[in-house]
C-alpha cells in the first residue's frame, strides 16, 4: 500500500513598517529585495542563514513530505505598503493555498508590517491562510514583531528570533517546522497564547548579548520543558505606530492553553519590572565622534540609529555628516551612507577625479534637517552589488545599484542609488574601502551592525541625531499606539 506524501505549503511575507519613514513601499520595493517562489526559492536559499534555508533542509530531510513554495517576498523597512502591493502579495499566496489539499502551512513573517488599507497585515494574512488551507498553520516572527493577540487563534505553531542582532533566522524556521510536523503526526495538540504587555519599548537596548532582553530569553528557555513547547519574547517595533504596537510574549503549550498563558505571563512580568532598562543613553553626534577618535588604536565606529535603514530610515538625514565635518577628524574616515540616485548620476557623468558641488541628505524629507552643501571629488565609481559575509543574513545577495565614493574634506562619503543596510563588511569592500586602513567609520546603523563589526572595532559609539527611527520615542508624532512611549533617550557622556 502506497501512502500519500504529506503536503507542506510555504510562503513568506517579511516586512517591517515605520510610520514616520519618508520611504514609499511598493511592489517594486519587494521585487528589488526578494521576490521568488518554487524550486528557485529553495535553490537560492541553500547555504544561507535564512528561513528558507531551513525549508530547503527540511525538504531534504523529510522525503515523506512534499514541499511547495508559494510566493516568498521581503522588502527593506520603510513606510506603509501601498494597498495594491499588499493585495497582490496576499491574493497570490491565498490563490496558491485555495482548492488544494494541504497538511500544513508554514509562513515566514516579520510581524511588524503596516499597510495603508489594512490595520494588521500579518494577522490578516495568517487568518486568511488558515481559512484557505484548512490545516495547521505555523509562523516564524522577528523579535520585533507587534502581535495582535487574535493571531494566536489561527496558529498551531510559532516561534521568534531569539537573537538581536538576528543570527538565528534559519534555526527559528526549523523550530516552527518541527512543531508543525509533530502536530500533524498527532504527537502534540498545540495551544498558542499571546500576552500583550501594553508597553512601548525603545528597540535600542533589546540586544540579546546582555541586559534585560538577554535575561528574558534565558528565562524563556528554562520554561520550555514538559508541555511548554516554545516561549517567544517580542520587544515590539515602536515605529510601526499601530494599535497592536508594543512588547508581548507568545507561548505554545501541548494541550492546555492555561499552561501557555502562565508561561507567557511569567516572562511578561519580568519584562515589565525591567522596562526602564530598555531606555538608551546616547551622546550627541559631535561628542560621540570625539570620543571615538580618543579611543584606543584601531577601527572605531560611530552609529546613527535614527536613520538606520533596517528601522525604516531612508539613508537621508544629514545630522551625523554635519557633525563629522564640524569635528574635522584628521584621520582616515568613512561615512556610510546616503542613498541618492541623482548624486550618483551626477558623479558618474563627471567621472572619477572630477570635482562636484553636491547637496548630501535632506532630499526625501526636510523634517530631520536640511542637506549639507559640499564640494566633493569623485574618488571612485562603483556598483553596490555584493553577498553578505554575515553572520547576519550570511549569503544574502544585495544590489543597491550604481554608487560612488566622494571625498568631502578628506572624508570618504559613500552614496548609493538604493536604500539598504550598511551592516556587512562586504558593503564596504564593494566600495573599495579598506577597513584595516580606516580609523573612523560612521554608519547609519544600529544593533544589527554589531553582529559583524563588534569583532572588528576597538569601540562602537551610538549617537543621538534626528530621524524617523529616533531612540527618543517622545520626539515622534504617534497617532495610533494604545500606550504611551517609555521615556526616550537621554544623553549621557561616555555611553556607547
C-alpha positions in Angstrom: 0.0 0.0 0.0 1.4 3.4 -1.0 0.9 6.1 1.5 0.4 9.6 0.1 3.1 12.1 0.9 2.2 14.9 3.3 1.9 18.3 1.7 3.5 21.4 3.1 2.8 24.9 1.7 5.4 27.6 2.3 5.0 31.4 1.8 7.0 34.4 3.0 5.9 38.0 3.7 8.6 39.8 5.6 8.3 43.5 6.1 8.8 45.9 9.0 6.9 49.2 8.7 8.0 52.6 10.0 5.0 55.0 10.0 7.5 58.0 10.2 9.7 56.9 7.3 9.8 59.0 4.1 10.3 55.8 2.0 7.4 54.6 -0.1 6.9 50.8 0.0 5.5 49.5 -3.3 5.6 46.2 -5.1 8.9 47.3 -6.7 10.3 47.5 -3.2 9.7 43.8 -2.7 10.9 42.9 -6.2 14.2 44.7 -5.5 15.0 42.8 -2.3 13.3 39.3 -2.5 10.7 38.0 -5.0 10.9 34.3 -5.5 8.9 31.1 -5.5 9.1 27.4 -6.3 12.3 25.4 -6.6 14.2 28.6 -7.4 13.4 29.9 -3.9 14.9 26.9 -2.2 17.9 26.7 -4.5 18.8 30.4 -3.8 18.4 29.8 0.0 20.7 26.8 0.3 23.8 27.7 2.3 22.4 30.9 3.7 21.3 31.8 7.2 17.6 32.4 6.3 14.2 30.9 7.0 14.0 29.4 3.5 17.3 27.7 4.1 15.6 25.8 6.9 12.8 24.9 4.5 15.3 23.5 2.0 16.9 21.4 4.7 13.5 20.2 5.8 12.7 19.1 2.3 16.0 17.2 2.1 15.4 15.5 5.5 11.7 14.7 5.1 11.2 12.7 1.9 7.7 11.8 3.0 6.7 15.5 2.8 6.1 17.3 -0.5 7.1 20.9 -0.1 5.5 23.6 -2.3 6.9 27.1 -2.1 4.4 29.8 -3.0 5.2 33.5 -3.2 8.1 34.5 -1.0 9.0 38.1 -0.7 10.6 40.7 1.5 11.2 44.4 1.4 13.5 46.7 3.3 11.9 48.5 6.2 10.0 51.7 5.1 6.7 53.4 5.1 3.4 51.7 4.9 2.9 49.2 2.0 0.5 50.7 -0.6 -2.8 48.9 -1.0 -2.2 47.5 -4.4 1.1 45.9 -3.4 -0.3 44.3 -0.3 -3.3 43.0 -2.1 -1.2 41.5 -4.9 1.0 39.6 -2.4 -1.9 38.4 -0.2 -4.0 37.3 -3.2 -1.2 35.4 -4.8 -0.5 33.5 -1.6 -4.1 32.7 -1.0 -4.7 31.6 -4.6 -1.9 29.1 -4.1 -3.5 27.7 -0.9 -7.1 27.6 -2.2 -8.6 24.4 -3.7 -5.7 22.0 -2.9 -5.1 19.5 -0.1 -2.5 20.7 2.4 -1.4 19.0 5.6 0.4 22.1 7.0 1.3 25.7 6.1 4.4 27.5 7.1 4.5 31.3 6.9 7.8 33.2 7.2 6.6 36.6 8.6 8.1 39.6 10.3 5.2 40.6 12.4 5.5 44.4 12.2 4.2 45.0 8.7 2.0 48.1 8.2 -0.2 48.9 5.1 -2.3 51.9 4.2 -5.5 49.9 3.9 -5.0 47.1 6.4 -4.5 47.7 10.2 -2.7 44.4 10.8 -1.4 42.8 7.6 0.4 39.9 9.3 -2.8 39.0 11.3 -4.9 39.3 8.2 -2.6 37.0 6.2 -2.5 34.3 8.9 -6.3 34.4 9.3 -6.9 34.1 5.6 -4.3 31.4 5.1 -5.8 29.3 7.9 -9.3 29.6 6.3 -8.0 28.9 2.7 -5.8 25.9 3.6 -8.0 24.3 6.3 -5.0 22.8 8.1 -2.5 23.7 10.8 -0.6 26.9 10.2 2.7 27.8 11.7 4.6 31.1 11.5 8.0 32.4 12.4 8.4 36.0 13.5 11.1 38.6 14.1 11.9 39.5 17.7 10.5 43.0 16.9 7.0 41.8 15.9 3.9 43.7 17.1 1.5 40.8 17.7 -2.3 41.3 17.9 -3.4 38.6 20.4 -6.0 37.5 17.9 -3.3 35.9 15.8 -2.9 33.1 18.3 -6.3 31.6 17.5 -5.2 30.9 13.9 -1.8 29.3 14.7 -0.8 25.8 15.6 2.9 26.5 15.7 5.0 29.6 16.3 8.4 30.9 17.3 10.6 34.0 17.1 14.2 35.0 16.5 16.0 34.6 19.9 18.9 36.8 19.0 19.4 40.5 18.3 21.3 41.1 16.0 19.3 38.4 14.3 21.6 35.5 13.5 19.2 32.6 14.1 16.6 33.1 11.3 17.2 29.6 10.0 17.0 28.0 13.5 13.7 29.8 14.1 12.1 28.5 11.0 13.4 25.0 11.8 11.6 25.1 15.2 8.3 26.0 13.7 8.6 23.3 11.0 9.3 20.8 13.8 6.3 21.9 15.8 4.1 21.5 12.7 5.3 18.0 11.9 4.7 16.9 15.5 1.2 18.5 15.4 0.3 16.8 12.1 1.5 13.5 13.4 -0.7 13.8 16.4 2.2 13.9 18.8 1.1 17.3 20.2 -2.1 19.3 20.5 -0.6 22.8 20.4 -2.3 25.8 22.0 -1.0 29.2 21.3 -1.4 32.3 23.5 -0.2 35.9 23.0 0.2 38.1 26.2 0.5 41.8 25.3 2.5 43.9 27.8 0.9 47.3 27.0 4.4 48.7 26.9 6.1 50.7 24.1 9.8 50.0 24.5 12.7 51.6 22.6 14.2 48.9 20.4 17.8 50.1 21.0 18.5 48.2 24.2 17.0 44.9 23.1 20.3 43.3 22.2 20.4 39.7 23.5 24.1 39.6 24.4 23.4 41.3 27.7 20.8 43.2 29.6 17.0 42.8 30.1 16.3 41.0 26.8 19.2 38.6 27.3 17.8 37.7 30.7 14.2 37.4 29.4 15.4 35.0 26.6 17.3 32.9 29.2 14.2 32.7 31.4 12.1 31.7 28.5 14.4 28.8 27.6 14.1 27.5 31.2 10.3 27.4 30.8 10.4 25.3 27.7 10.1 21.9 29.3 7.3 19.4 29.7 4.2 20.6 27.9 5.6 24.1 27.2 6.8 23.8 23.6 8.0 27.4 22.9 8.2 30.8 24.6 8.8 33.7 22.2 9.8 37.1 23.6 8.8 40.1 21.5 10.2 43.6 22.2 8.0 45.1 19.5 8.8 47.7 16.9 7.6 51.1 18.2 7.9 52.9 14.9 5.0 50.9 13.3 2.5 53.1 15.3 -0.4 50.7 15.1 -3.0 49.7 17.8 -1.1 46.4 18.4 2.4 48.0 18.6 4.3 47.0 21.7 6.0 44.3 23.5 4.4 40.9 24.0 5.1 37.2 24.8 3.9 34.3 22.9 3.8 30.7 24.3 2.9 27.4 22.8 1.9 24.5 25.0 0.7 21.0 24.4 -3.0 20.6 25.0 -3.6 23.3 27.6 -3.9 27.0 26.8 -3.7 27.8 30.5 -0.2 26.4 30.7 0.8 28.6 27.7 -0.8 31.6 29.3 1.1 31.0 32.6 4.4 30.8 30.8 3.8 33.9 28.8 2.6 35.8 31.9 5.8 34.9 33.8 8.1 36.5 31.1 5.7 39.4 30.7 6.0 40.2 34.4 9.8 40.1 34.2 9.9 42.5 31.3 7.5 44.9 33.0 9.7 45.0 36.0 12.8 45.9 33.9 11.1 48.2 31.3 13.3 51.2 32.3 16.4 49.3 31.3 15.4 49.4 27.7 15.9 53.2 27.6 19.2 54.0 25.8 21.5 56.8 26.9 23.1 58.3 23.8 25.7 61.1 23.3 25.4 64.0 20.9 26.9 63.4 17.5 29.9 65.6 17.8 30.7 64.3 21.3 30.4 60.7 20.1 32.8 61.4 17.2 35.4 63.0 19.6 35.1 60.1 22.0 35.7 57.6 19.1 38.8 59.4 18.0 40.2 59.4 21.5 39.6 55.6 21.8 42.4 53.0 21.7 44.1 52.5 18.3 42.3 50.5 15.6 39.0 50.8 13.8 36.3 52.7 15.8 32.7 53.3 14.7 30.0 55.8 15.3 26.4 54.7 14.5 23.4 56.9 13.9 20.4 54.7 14.8 17.8 57.3 13.9 18.4 56.8 10.2 19.1 53.1 10.3 17.7 51.6 7.1 16.7 48.4 8.9 14.5 50.5 11.2 12.9 52.3 8.3 15.5 55.0 7.8 16.0 56.4 4.3 19.8 56.9 4.5 18.9 60.6 4.0 19.3 62.5 7.3 22.2 64.9 7.4 22.9 65.2 11.2 25.8 62.8 11.5 27.7 64.1 8.4 27.2 67.7 9.5 28.7 66.8 12.9 31.6 64.9 11.3 32.6 67.8 9.1 32.4 70.1 12.0 34.8 68.0 14.0 37.3 67.5 11.1 38.6 64.1 12.3 42.0 64.4 10.6 42.2 60.5 10.4 41.1 58.1 7.6 37.3 58.3 7.8 34.4 56.7 6.0 30.8 57.8 6.1 28.1 55.3 5.2 26.0 56.5 3.7 23.5 58.4 1.6 21.0 56.9 -0.8 20.7 59.5 -3.6 20.4 58.3 -7.2 20.7 61.8 -8.5 24.1 62.4 -6.8 25.3 59.1 -8.1 24.3 60.0 -11.6 26.0 63.4 -11.2 29.2 61.7 -10.1 29.1 59.2 -13.0 28.5 61.9 -15.6 31.5 63.8 -14.2 33.9 60.8 -13.9 36.5 59.7 -11.4 38.7 62.6 -10.2 36.2 65.3 -11.1 35.1 67.9 -8.6 31.4 68.5 -7.9 29.1 70.8 -5.9 26.6 68.5 -4.2 24.0 68.6 -1.5 24.0 65.5 0.7 21.0 64.5 2.7 17.6 66.1 3.3 16.3 65.1 -0.1 13.5 62.8 0.8 12.4 64.8 3.8 13.4 68.1 5.4 11.8 67.1 8.7 15.1 65.9 10.1 17.4 68.7 8.8 18.4 70.4 5.6 21.0 68.9 3.3 24.7 69.6 3.6 26.1 71.6 0.7 29.7 70.4 -0.1 32.4 70.5 -2.6 33.3 66.9 -3.4 35.8 65.0 -5.5 34.7 61.7 -7.1 37.1 59.2 -5.6 35.6 56.1 -7.0 32.6 54.9 -9.1 31.3 51.5 -8.0 28.5 49.0 -8.3 27.0 48.3 -4.8 26.4 44.6 -5.6 27.7 42.1 -3.0 26.9 39.0 -1.0 26.8 39.4 2.8 29.6 37.7 4.7 27.5 37.5 7.8 26.9 36.4 10.4 23.6 38.1 10.0 21.9 37.2 6.6 25.1 35.4 5.6 24.9 34.5 1.9 22.2 37.1 1.0 22.8 38.8 -2.3 22.4 42.5 -2.2 22.2 45.1 -5.0 22.0 48.7 -4.2 22.6 49.9 -7.7 25.3 52.2 -9.0 27.2 54.0 -6.3 30.0 56.5 -5.8 32.6 57.3 -3.1 33.0 61.1 -2.8 35.9 62.8 -1.0 34.5 65.6 1.1 37.1 67.4 3.1 39.1 64.2 3.4 36.1 62.1 4.4 35.1 59.2 2.1 31.3 59.6 1.7 29.5 56.6 0.2 26.5 57.3 -2.0 24.3 54.6 -3.4 21.3 54.5 -5.7 19.0 52.4 -3.4 18.4 52.1 0.3 19.8 49.1 2.1 21.8 48.2 5.2 25.5 49.1 5.6 25.9 46.3 8.2 28.2 43.9 6.4 31.9 44.2 5.6 31.0 43.2 2.0 29.2 46.6 1.7 32.4 48.4 2.3 34.5 46.0 0.1 32.2 46.7 -2.8 33.1 50.4 -2.4 36.8 49.8 -2.3 37.1 50.7 1.4 40.0 49.1 3.3 38.6 48.7 6.8 42.1 47.8 8.1 43.3 51.2 7.0 40.3 53.1 8.3 40.3 54.8 11.7 36.8 56.1 11.9 33.7 54.5 10.4 30.4 56.5 10.7 27.4 54.5 9.8 23.6 54.9 9.6 23.1 51.7 11.6 22.0 50.3 14.9 22.3 46.9 16.6 22.5 44.7 13.5 25.7 46.5 12.7 27.3 44.9 15.7 27.0 41.4 14.5 29.8 41.8 12.1 31.6 44.9 13.4 32.0 44.3 17.2 34.8 41.9 16.5 36.4 44.4 14.1 36.1 47.6 16.2 38.0 48.7 19.2 34.9 50.7 20.3 31.4 51.5 18.9 29.7 54.7 19.9 26.0 55.3 19.3 24.9 58.9 18.9 21.7 60.9 19.0 20.6 62.5 15.8 17.1 63.5 14.4 15.5 60.8 12.3 12.5 58.6 11.6 13.8 55.9 13.9 14.9 58.2 16.8 15.7 56.5 20.0 13.8 59.2 21.8 10.2 58.0 21.2 8.8 61.1 22.7 10.1 63.1 19.6 7.8 61.2 17.2 4.2 62.1 16.3 2.4 58.8 17.3 -1.2 58.6 16.3 -2.4 55.0 16.7 -0.5 53.3 19.5 -2.6 52.3 22.6 0.2 53.0 25.1 2.4 56.0 25.7 6.2 55.7 25.0 8.6 55.0 27.8 11.0 57.8 28.5 13.2 58.5 25.5 16.9 58.6 25.0 18.9 60.8 27.3 22.4 62.0 26.5 25.0 60.7 28.9 28.7 61.1 28.3 30.7 58.0 27.5 27.9 55.6 26.6 28.4 53.6 23.5 
